[in-house]
Amino acid sequence: MSRLNPDLHCHHHTSQQLSVAGVIFGENYLLELARSSGFYKRSPRKINVCSLLVAICSEATKGSPSCNDLAASIESSHPGQGPSRQAVHQRMGEPLQAFVHALLENLIAGSISGASAFASNSEDHKRDFANYKRVLVQDSTIIKLPEHLFKEFSGVSNTHSKVCNARVQATYDLVAQRLINFSIDPYSKNDRAAAPELLIEAGDLVLRDRGYLLANEIQRHLQADADCIYRHKTGTIYLDPASGKPIDLPKMLRENGNLDIPVLLNNKERTPIRLVSAPVDEETANLRRMRARKETHGHNPSKAVLELMDWTILITTITRQKADFRTLLAIYGLRWRIEVIFKAWKSHLSFGHLHRVSKNQMLILLKARLFLITCSTNILHRALECSLIRKYQRQISLLKLIGFLAATPTNLVRALGALCRSDHQNLGFNNALLRYCCYDRRKRKNFSEIWESLA
């Protein structure tokens, strides 16, 4: 059931008077969620949930705020009524972390307030893609954590140094233009371990890099009536469907150059898969070999591995009738969207910036940043882009938009308010979007243009 904040439709409210969370959820719902998560057991005397949430979200984008920073932020909004840093510290425990987590889950699910209400503003610009219900892009990024959290999150260590890391998994649906899943995991939980946790439905197309490549995962796609595309991974064995014997892939590539053949994976089910390839230019091949040597830290890759870098090799469940090699390569290139989102996290939202904080404080800060990211991607980007396409035939760059919204919390609230105001009231804000957030006019296709051409 939608709980749209009624104040959002009152035009006499200025953007400064409304918090981002207040606009999306409504204060009553925030209080209800705070009580159900255990953050509130009785009416607060000093620290209001909305004030604390606004402070955390606004300060989290600037870096890694201390309890003193958060208290000062609350004071700036409520002069003379701000809490002490000790009072803020007492509230930065597991109940607050559970509250922020519930807030993020509800926003991702689109089951409350703006996530469902604002979506109606963009229904006229659907992004159907070759009859797929969802096109899922999953990837992970590494963030550095304070060293004292090493036991809980692991990382890399040797006799000289120790680095604590966490791995953030994210899944983005290109059709709905929504982030649909997050997890903050120990560094030791790699992509292969996370791969089976992705919920796959009939009619999905999944794009993941070779780190997620498992024979059982491809089998799972086939059983779910879904499709996938992967890059070839070193060490993967392909069997000839007729003889059941391993094929000599380098030899076949040398003799044929381009391949488009059915093969079987070397697992118990003998999963059928389509293997396609095409040669690349010498410069690209040399760059791949240079990167491979760098990533192996002085251990030279085998001659066979280096030889295979003369080709781009894909494996997929998509049939030849639906897509040739060029189309498959272009579709797989859409996976870059998740990399753009990761870049926006780290460039504009200080995502990996954390000082020595407790595990709970770290999770609160990271989830507050994820809340702002999800608000930007799931609610604002799609709706604002549809509005600008309809009125000005201009497309919004997701990277530029997140940078603009992160510049000040006021911009987030202005953007949310713009979705519920008339065109003439949004003229100034639309001009700002056109100036700072749209793709430059150029010959090279942007993401939206590539999507439309493939769709």
Helices and strands as residue ranges (DSSP letters): G 6-9, G 15-17, H 20-25, H 27-36, H 49-60, H 67-77, H 85-91, H 94-109, H 113-117, G 118-122, E 134-145, G 147-149, H 150-153, E 155-157, E 162-173, E 178-186, H 191-194, G 195-197, E 204-208, G 210-212, H 215-223, E 227-231, E 238-239, H 249-256, E 259-265, E 272-279, H 282-295, H 303-308, E 311-316, H 325-333, H 336-348, H 359-374, I 375-381, H 382-392, H 398-406, H 409-418, G 424-426, H 427-436, H 447-454
